[in-house]
Amino acid sequence: MTLLLTARDFEVQAREILPLQVYDYYAGGAGDEITLRENETAWRRLRLRPRMLVDVSHCDLRTTVLGAPISMPIMTAPCALNRLAHPGGELAVARAAAAEGTGQILSTLSSTSLEDVAREVAGLRWFQLYVYRDREITRALVQRAEAAGYSAICLTVDVQRPGLRERDYRNGFRVPPEICAANFGDPIEDVHEGSALLQYINDQFDPALDWECIAWLRSITALPVVVKGLLSADDARLAVQHGAAGIAVSNHGGRQLDGVVTSCDALAPIVEAVDGAVEVYVDGGIRRGTDVLKALALGARAVLVGRPYLWGLAIDGERGVRRVLSLLREDLALSMALAGTPRLADITESLLA
């Protein structure tokens, strides 16, 4: 068995045990997968300039997101249909995140209902929202999340139409009938060719989504709205103007428009554009503690990881997710020590060469 020391090790082993359709659904990107690959390489291109003769006998990773304390600046990103990886699904991820003292962002297309996750596991949790053509469906989701104790709405804005995910199309990706979009209780209906999930997105998600949506959401919930999927400084300013409480810099893991700027490269201009008005988070290609360190140096409040915890989930359920989160924590703590930055406040842009 492979010694599991890195996120990449988990992926290699998960690929051996997952059905090809499921592995490709999680691992794949859009088009030629240029952005998918560059999301990881962009972090590797950055170089660090460590400081010496600093007391690093203890490194403090604790922080807050929207005022809520977490043990480290790493949260689990929203990923659909976790039960494709393991029967424990979103509940296993929730338990692992809570045990590691951090937060979970639950997908609209979760394979466990938002109420069941909240009822079974205490902890910090945001609800990731897709806006449906039928606004009453969206309204009901938001109100259910608020009633269940979720503390923020994470509005995903980069999937008005699905990207061309060729692996899924070639595989004829299907969601097994025993796994459903549990927040609706219905299976994702089959199609004659191509990906059933991509057809569902085309049929259900609102392609006319615009900035008005943030005001509308704020009118139906007291929860703060984090806008996820921005890559442009201009859009970041607009998000602040329209009342967003946070921004998640993201290109949807390279699964939407291929060839876009990486999250790494988009992060600093967005941080500069919002100038401290809101918290900024980032996802995409983060695989090591050094990647997290670089994201924090560029101004991120915290990072969101997706695929790494799915590989851990596939291998060993809750324990696998905990192991992935623990490895990232340990790697970040060691990276902070070696960089001479024992506190998160010490991590500034000057750390980057």
N, C-alpha and C positions, 0 to 999 in steps of 0.2 A: 504494500500500500504506500502511496506517495506520502511523504512527510509534509504535513500541512502547515507551512510557515508563512505563506503569503496568499493574497487574494487570487493570484494566478494559479497557485497550487489547487485551491478549491475549485476553480473553473475546470482545470484539467480532469480532476476526479469526477466532477458533476457531469461532464460531457460523456464520461464512460457509462454512467448509469441512467441518464435521462433519455427518453425517446428522442429521436432526431428532430421531430417536429417541435417538441417542447424546447429542447436546447436551442434550436435556431430561432424560435420565437423570442426567447430571452436574450440571446447573444447577438442577434442580427440587427442591422441598421437599414437605412434607406439607400436606394440606388446602388452606386458602386462602393458604398460604405467608406467613403473618404473621411467624412466627419467622424464616423465611429472610430476609425483608427487614430485620427489626429487628436481626438479628445484625450487619449492617453499620452501620446507623444508630446503634446503641448506642455504638459506638466514637467516632462523629462527635460525639455529644452531649458527650463529656468534653472539658474545656478544660484547657490546660496553663499553668503559671505558671513561665516560664523564669527562670533565674538568669544574671546578667551578670558581666562581668569575671572570667571563668574561662578558664584556658588550655585551649583546645580544639584545639590544633594537632595533636593525635593522639587519636583515639577508639579505645578497646580494646573490641571486641565479644566477645572470647573468654569462654567459660564452661564449665561441666561439667553433664552430666545423669547422675544416678546415679553420679557419680564419673568419668565418661568425658569427655574434653575434646572440645569442638566449637568451631568458629571463630566462631559467632554463635548467639544464642538463638532460632534458627529451625530447625525440623525439618520433614520432609515427613510429613504425616498419612497414615494408612492409607486408601486408596481402592481399591475393588474394580475388577478387570478393566481394568487400564491399557491393554491392547492394543486396546480399543475406540477409544482416542484415536489410537494410533500403533503400528505393528508392533513398535517397540522396547520398548513397554510398561514393565514394572517394571524391566527391565534398564537402560533408558535413564534412568529416574528414579534408580536406584541409582548409576549412573556419575556423573550430575550432582551428586547429593548428596555423593558421595565427593570429587569434584573441588572442590566448594565447601567441603569440610571440615566437613560436618554430617551428621546422622543421618537414616536412612530408617526408617519404620515400615511393614512389609509386611503387607498384608491377608491374612486367611485365604482370601478369595476372589480372590486374585491370579491373573492369567492367565499368570504364569510361576511355576514351582514355587519354593518357599522354598530348596531345595537349589541350583537353577540360579542364583538370584540371589546366594546366598552364595559359590558356587564361582567365579562370573565376576567379582565385584566385591568387593574388600576395603573395609571401612569399618564404622562404627558402625551397627548395625541391631537394631531390636526387632521382635518378631513380634506382630501384633495377632490376638487370639484371640476367635472366637465359640464358645460352648459348645454342642455338639450334643446332641440327645436321647440319642444313643448315646455315653456317656462314653468308650468305647474309641476312638472316632474322635478325640475331643478329646485323650485321653491320647497317642495316636500323634502328633498334630500338635505337641504340646508337646515331646515327646521328640525328634522330628525337628528342631525349631527349636533345641533345646539342642545337639544333636549337630552341627548345621550352624554353630554359633558365634554365634547370636543372643544378645544380652546382656540381654534383658528380655522378659517377656510383658506385652503391653498388652491387658488383659482388657476387652472392650467389654460393658457391662452394660445398655445402653438399647435393645436390639433383641431382647427376648424374643418380641415379635411385631413385624412391620414396620408402620410408619406408612402411612397412606393417601396414597400418592404418585400423585396423580391424573394427572399428565402421563404417567407410565409406563402407567397403566391405560388412558387414552384412546388412547395410541399403540400399545397392544398390544406393549409393549417385549419384544424377543427378543434373546437373545445369539446371534450368528452361530455356526454349528456349528464353524467353524474356531477359535473362541475358547472355551476351557473354563476351569473352575475347576481350575487346573493342579495344585494340591496334592492333588487327588483323581483327576485324569486323565479326568474325565467331563464331557461337555457338560451344560449346564443344560437339562433336558428342556422341550419346548414345552408350552403349555397352549392350550385352545380359545379363551379370552378373557382379557383382563387381562394382567398382567405375569408372565412366566415366573419372573423373579428373585424377585419378592415371594412367589410360590407356593412356590418353593424354600425361602425363609426360613421360611415358615409350616410347611413339612413337616419341616425339618431342625433348626432352632434350638430350644433347650430353653426352653419358656415357664415352667418351674418353677424357673428359676435363682434361687438365694438366696445369702445371705452365706456359707453353708457352702462354696461353691465356692472361695473364696479359700484356706481351709485345705486343701481337697482339692488345689488346684493346688500349694500350697507343699509338700504331701506327695509330689508326683511330680516336682518339679523344684527345682533349686538356684537357678534364675533368679528375680530380683526380679519382683514383680507390680505393675504400674501399672494402677489401676482407671480406665477411661475411660467417661465418660458421666454424671458426677455433676453435679447442680445445687443440691443441698441441703446446708447445713452439717451437719445431723444425719447424713446419709448419709456425709459426709466423715469425721466422727468415727467412725462405725461402720467405715469402711474402714481407718482407722488401727488401731482396736481388733482388727480381724481380720487384721492383718499386712500390709497393702498397703505397698509401698515408695514409691508415688507416686500422685498423683491427676491425671487430665486432666479439667478442667472442660469439658463439651461437651454440646450438645443435638443432636448428630449432624448438624450443618449444617442444622438446621431440617427434617430428613427423618423425624422420628418423631412426637412429640405436638406438634401445632401450637398456638401460643399460650402456650408455656412461656416462662420467664424466659430472657433472652439469656445467653450465656456471659460476656459483659462484665459484666452486672449480678450474675451469680452468683459471680464470681471473688473479690471482696474478702471476702464472708462466709465462703467456704470457706477462704481463706488464714488468716483470723482463727481459724476453728474448729480447724484442725490445728496452729496455733501453732508452726510450724517442725518438727513431728515428721516430715513427709515433704515432698518436693518437689511443687510444684503447677504443672501446665502448663495451657494453655488453647487451644482452637481455636474457629472460628466467626466468619466475617465479617472476618477480618484481611486487609486488602488493601494497607496502606501501612506505611511505617516508623513513622509517628506512631501507628498502631494498636499496633504492637509495643511502642513506648515506653510507651504508656498501660497495656498489659498488664503490663509489668515494674513500672511504678509501683504497680500494684494488688497486686503480690506474686507474679506468675508467675515461675517459673524460666526458662521458654522457651515459645514458642508453636509450634503445629502449623498448617501451611497445607496445604490440600487442593486446592480448585478452581483456585487460581491456577497451580499447577504442572501440572494437567491441561490447562489452556489452552496453556501453553507446550509441553507434550508434543505436543498436537495439531498445533501450528503447525510445530514444527521438532525434534521428538524430543528427544534429549539436550541439544542446544544450546539448544532452547527452554526446557527446565527450568532449565538453568544460567542463562540470561538472566533468568528470573523470580526465581530465588534471589539472583542478583547485584544486581538492581534493588532487592529488598527489603533486602539488606545495605547498599547505598549509601544508600538512603532512611533506614534506621535510623541509620547513622553520621552523616548530615547532621542528622537530627532531634536526635540526642544533642548534637551540637555547638551547634546553635541553642538548645537548652534549657539549655546550660551543664552538661551531665552527661557528661564524657568517659569515665567508667568505668561499668560496669554497677552497681557498688556505690553510685554517686552517684544512681542512679534510685530514688527513694523516693516514698512517698505525698504528700510535701510538694510534689512537682512538679505535682500535680493541683489545679486551682483549686476 
